[in-house]
Each structure stands twice: as C-alpha cells, then as structure tokens.
Amino acid sequence: MGRVTERRRTIRIRDGAVTERPDTLVAEEPLEIRLNGKPLAITMRTPGDDFALAAGFLVSEGVLGSADELQSIVYCAGATADGVNTYNVVDVKTAPGLVLPDITLERNVYTTSSCGLCGKASLDAVRTTARFPIADTPPVRLGTELLACLPDRLRAAQRVFDRTGGLHAAALFSEDGELLDIREDVGRHNAVDKLVGRALQDGRLPLSRAVLLVSGRASFELAQKAVMAGIPVLAAVSAPSSLAVDLAAETGLTLVGFLRGSSMNVYAGEHRIAVRAAASQG
C-alpha cells in the first residue's frame, strides 16, 4: 500500500516572512484487527506492513508463537456498508485446532500501558503468557562501543522520517551490530509489532540473539513485546518507565535507556553489557 505519506497545505512563517506551500506528513489511519472473523482491536497506524503488524500484535497477546499457527491474513473485502474495501480491516485466521487464550482478559490486564491496573497484575500477566523465556545461552554480550553506534545506524535507515519528521522507528540488530530489519510507524508499539510479526512470518521466533532498538522511550508495553518475542536486549534513546524496569528485572531482559553517543544507562540485565572501565560508585 502506498499511503505512508500525504500532502497538506501549510503556512510557513520564518523570521517574519510568510509563505504558503504543501508539506509532506506521515499518514495515520485506523487498523481494525479481527481474529477468526471477530473484531479484536483497533490501532492507529501508518499504513504499510499491516499483515506483519497484525501478526506481531497477536504475538504480544500470546496468541501466536510460530508461523505454523498462522493460517492466513487478509484484508476484509466489503469492510464498509457500501461494500468498499478500505484496506483498514484485516482478518487473521489461526491454524485449525489452535487453542486461543482469553484475549479480552489479557488485553485488559497488560497490553495498554495506561490501563490503570496495578503493576503486579501487569507483570504477572506477561509472566504467565510469555512463550519464550529469555534464555540466550551463552548470553549475548554487547560492548558499549557497539551499542553507541546503533542509534546512528537506525537513524540512517529511517527513509520516511527524513521526509516527514513524524515517525517512530524500531530496529532489530544482531549481536555483532548488523541491521537485520527496521520498521517505521506513527506509533512506537506498532513499529515493534511490525518487526516481530515479520519475524513470525519468516519463522524466526524466538529472536533470542537479537537486540531491539527503539527511537523513543522504553515503556512497559515495549518491554512486554520484547519479552513475548524472546528478545534478550531492549535499548532506547530515551527513558524507560519504572514498570518497564520492573518487568526487565523479573524476566531477565537487558534494558538500556538514554542511549545517546557513548552515554547510556543500564537498568537491568547488566551481565550482557561488556564495560571496559569499572563502574564507579555514587
């Protein structure tokens, strides 16, 4: 689908000079995800990679864990009353015989970081539904020099951001720093779902030797998605939330925040980070 960006009229004011010109904006449209024909969720996303987005969302929900559990994903023809296909509704069909979890209960418990429920309930829900314990043996080991290079590599690969300035990005790197995949979206959680969904479709779950880098903050929701995909390292250029740190500590996830140049904070899983100098006290 070619609806990633749209043009809009804008009035530009620069040092008192006023001009009129079109501006390129990132597109934002709703995507309804149906599971076996039944409505499940609606997310605001940037069109593109919709099937991967739906698959990744269902990984984070504990529904899917391997490609053979997915029968098909299709756009719903006749999605509107007049029969028009908007390409904003997808239906995910699971393999025959797949036992589905109680989606409604689980989504209410932990999927939304603003759900208002207690942190313990959120942590318990992820722990009980995660299919892939973070078990990288031997553990992934990352030097601080390698980590410091990743944000620049992410930024260099953001094609749509250069035109709009309005997208979040998420990328998977190998433990050697090789860029494996990158996705952009108006929602940071959608960008991660697109990565995870593509990995599921390609039969690459769990991502037990991968590093997930996100362009914003590390919320509980993003930490949850990393854990559900079996990713051992989550790094963010901005701050983590307290509940994200709690989840990382409980599940064994390495969580790095404020990754900017040679500076970074390691909030959990420090055994995967190779630091040359001894850590100072205070």
Secondary structure, DSSP 8 states (H G I E B T S, - for coil): ---SEEEEEEEEEETTEEEEEEEEEE--EEEEEEETTEEEEEEEE-SS-HHHHHHHHHHHTTS--SGGGEEEEEE-TT-STT----S-EEEEEE-TT-----HHHHIIIII-TTS---HHHHHHHHHHH-SS----SS---EEHHHHHHHHHHHHHT-HHHHHHS--EEEEEEETT--EEEEEEESSHHHHHHHHHHHHHHTT--S-TTEEEEESS-B-HHHHHHHHHTT-SEEEESS-B-HHHHHHHHHHT-EEEEEEETTEEEEEE-GGGEE-SS-----
